[in-house]
Amino acid sequence: MTKKANNEGSIYKDKKGLWRGAVTLYCENGVPKRKYLSGKTKHEVTEKVNKLLNEVKYGDYTEPSKITLYEWMNIWLDMYCRGVLKQTTVINYETYIEKHIKPTIGNIKLCDLNPMIVQRFYQEKFRNGKLIGKGGLSPKTMHNLHTMIHTSLDKAYKMQYINRNIADFVTPPKLVKHERKFFTVEEQTELQKHLPDERLGMAVLLDLYTGLRMGELLGLPWKNVHFDFNGTSYIKIDQTISRIRNPDKSSPQKTLLIFSTPKTSYSVRTIPLLPEIAQKLYVHRQEQERWLAENGYPDIGLVFISQNGQPIDPRNFQKTFKCMLKRYNIRIINFHGIRHTFATRSLESGMDIKTLSRLLGHSSIQISLDLYAHVTDQLQLEHISNLEMFLK
């Protein structure tokens, strides 16, 4: 067997008749680092050696790592996610890693991971992935899980732990587009008629005319409400409230209410108020101040508070809203349907999609177009129908 220099390969037949190849990759402290290959024929080994030599030559070779997927994902989470992503996102990723990755494919080495392993993992989770009860994970959760895996493996590829991102070759379940539920004009009119009788009626009314996300509505502070009865009153959205899993696992309190920045930078926005809504909100402020003084509660600075003067839990608010609808025999939809109702009424009133997109805090106009295609399609039909007058 002829001796080869660094980055060259040698091919030989061993005592058992198996063809083998060896490639010297580099020297570390004077000690050659070799990669050994094997095959049934000389041609097979020659192809493997040449492929490896080309990878080394052009800088595409990555030495296989002994690190497991679970170990890497925890490193990735700590080094590249904490302090960068929203706390709610990090906590969701922790759950995916601990509850879904670790018990299944977490012990597989990064270098041994392949598309088929991940594809089967997705299929199993889609069928039987629920942590509580029977059934599989939703397409939305599967999409989030795939995003996490793909992003973490992409970083592993850039760090040269692996020589390709196998998530590029995996197909997650398709996201299902659900029909957007919103109130008809008649339902909205009926609901608004009863809002003055409800303790949280002002919250619902404000949302009908601003389209805030529930966390933005319940996290709205008075300092972000600007009254100008000689001009335009407005609200500024720069924080949201949500309930998350308590990161302190030793605490008996399993979940926490937290304030955080909105969903994206586009969600930080200013929304003008109709004069009538601004006037009602001003009255609400005065009534809240009197109520706090009478009951001896401190002012925590939020526009909407619970019956004990504290922030309103989004879960409780959702339940209260549905009870309200049931009480007045109005079709029950989730509170997010109020946001869709605002968007629908805005488009029906002639608002352009670009303005609506900014008011809703969407990161792109395309998101608004996709969400409210049913409205824009109907409006296009109506506008086209108006041209009929020129045919007469």
HELIX and SHEET records of a PDB file:
HELIX    1   1 LYS A   42  LYS A   57  1                                  16    
HELIX    2   2 LEU A   69  TRP A   76  1                                   8    
HELIX    3   3 LEU A   77  CYS A   81  3                                   5    
HELIX    4   4 GLN A   87  THR A   95  1                                   9    
HELIX    5   5 TYR A   96  ILE A  101  3                                   6    
HELIX    6   6 LEU A  110  ASP A  112  5                                   3    
HELIX    7   7 PRO A  115  ASN A  128  1                                  14    
HELIX    8   8 PRO A  139  LYS A  158  1                                  20    
HELIX    9   9 ILE A  166  PHE A  169  5                                   4    
HELIX   10  10 VAL A  185  HIS A  194  1                                  10    
HELIX   11  11 LEU A  195  ASP A  197  5                                   3    
HELIX   12  12 GLY A  201  LEU A  208  1                                   8    
HELIX   13  13 MET A  214  LEU A  218  1                                   5    
HELIX   14  14 TRP A  222  ASN A  224  5                                   3    
HELIX   15  15 SER A  265  SER A  267  5                                   3    
HELIX   16  16 PRO A  275  ASN A  295  1                                  21    
HELIX   17  17 PRO A  314  ARG A  327  1                                  14    
HELIX   18  18 HIS A  336  GLU A  348  1                                  13    
HELIX   19  19 ILE A  353  LEU A  360  1                                   8    
HELIX   20  20 ILE A  365  LEU A  371  1                                   7    
HELIX   21  21 ALA A  373  ASN A  386  1                                  14    
HELIX   22  22 LEU A  387  LEU A  391  5                                   5    
SHEET    1   A 3 GLY A   9  LYS A  13  0                                        
SHEET    2   A 3 TRP A  19  GLU A  28 -1                                        
SHEET    3   A 3 VAL A  31  GLY A  39 -1                                        
SHEET    1   B 3 VAL A 225  HIS A 226  0                                        
SHEET    2   B 3 TYR A 234  ILE A 237 -1                                        
SHEET    3   B 3 ARG A 269  PRO A 272 -1                                        
SHEET    1   C 2 THR A 240  ARG A 245  0                                        
SHEET    2   C 2 THR A 255  SER A 260 -1                                        
END                                                                             
